[in-house]
């Protein structure tokens, strides 16, 4: 009797096991068929996405062309009045003195008569360092200087752009330790000297002149700018921005956090004396960077959700650029937004830092209209 019951149980377990095995095999088969179907659908979807990417790229190129043909010109502001800055010992001139000073200034900065016509080409050199930083080349030598981040006590020197492009990171560079911390990606290298912004807590902002050959500070100038004021709304780390072009050394800044416009000062590169200052009337709002070419300021704008960088405001100290001539410049779509743009007058190139990528923009120039 017990033997018969055990046999029945064994048979029942056998039948159950066989049924489970059959169901498992059927489930595996269905799963395999579903996976094959998903793979096919994924392949088709991937092809569709590739096709869509090609179409989007084509549409973007067409939009670029349409923008360059139909967008409004950049606003060209005239240098009608010099800004009064008693703290710098500069005052607005009156009558004949104003005319004489203006003629002297005009003769000093009007030798260069070129304006940017277009961005001829773009070269993405490499990616190294932080999302924000600066790199530039001394116009009088082949040496390249890299400022990683938004502040620090060291910079990196390379013998050439080629050496920098071939270097894994900054390992093959010469590290230069400065006597004080540089603040913001607004430094400039000009004729063998480094000019950088020094900012300490609750103090005025200073411009430091550093001899790259001797490794010593040769001059320091303080200028009355509120420590919390930044020149570009989209790059709050840039308290002030130094620029070098064919005519010398310039400083872009904001006098206070409530000041809506970007101001421009021409500096004596030897003594750091302020020679002249202007209100460019180019707004700080949505500005990400600026550069100076032949005494003309080009302010680059963007949006908080980075899109297309564009030159939207132009200011010429000699009043030789009219609105009809102001260049319409859209930078190609890249990775984020510019942390810095530095012009090299010898090469007629811009050195840009974009989300850690080092980029070179080659420019096409034309003569300014004489108005």
C-alpha positions, 0 to 999 in steps of 0.5 A: 500500500505504502509502496503504491503511494510512493510510486504515485507521488514520484510519478506526480513529481515527474509529471510536474517537473516535466511540465515546468521544464516544458513551460520554461523552454517555451518561456525561453523561446518567447524571450529569445524571440522578444529579444530578437525583435527588440534588437531589430527595433533597436537597429532600426531606431538607431538608423532612424536616429542617425538619419535624423542627426544628419537632417538636424546637422543639415538644418543647422547649417541652413539656419547658420546661413539664414542667420548670417543673411537675415539677422540684424547687424550688431549694434555699433556704438560711437565714442562720443564722450569720455567717461569721468573717473575722478578716482583715476585722476581723469576728467571730461575735457571741455571746449578746445582741450577736449578737441585737442585731447581727442585729436591726440587720442585719435592719432594714437589709436587710428593707425590700425584700420581693420575690422573683422569680416568673418570667422574663416575657420575653427580648429579644436586643438584639444581638451585639458583642464577645467571647464573654465580657463584661459589660454593665449600666445604672446604676439611677439613670440611662439610661447603659449600660456595656459591658465587652468580654472578661474584662479591660481598661483601657477600658469603653464608655459609651452614653447609653441602651439604644436608642443601644447597640442602634443602634450598629454595634459600639461606634463611637458610644460614649464610651470611658472609659480607667480608671487600672488594669485591670479583671479579670473580668466582675464589675463593678457600676455604682451611683449614678454610680460604677463598682466593679470588681475589680483583680487583679495577679499574686501580690497580693490582690484589690482593689475599686476605686471610680471616679467616672464623672463626675469620672473619678477613683478615690475609694477602693480596698479590699483583701480577703483572697481567694486570687488563684487562687480564682474564685467560679464554677466554669464562669467561672474569669475571675470572681475576684469578682462585684460586684452592686447591688440595692435594698439597696446593694452586694454582693460574691460571692466564694470565700475560697480555691480549696478552698472549696466554697461561694460567700460573700456580703459586704454593702459600704458603697458610700460607704466600701467597708467590709465590713458583714456576710458570709455563707456562702451554702452555694451550691456553686461547682461548675457555677455560671456566674453569680449576682445579688442581688435584695432581699438574696436571692442567686440562683445560676445553674448549667449544665453544662460542655457548655452546656445549660439555665441554671437557678437552683438555689440561693437564699440570703436574708440575712433568712431570708424565703425558704423552700424551698417558695417558692424560685423555679424559674427555667429560662432559655430556650435560647440560644447558650452560657452566661452570662458575667455576669448583672447586675440592675437594680432600677429596671427589674426586669431582668437584663442578660445576656452570652451568647457575645457576645450582649447579652440582657435578661430581664424579671422578674416579682416577688412578695412574700416570705413572712414566716416 
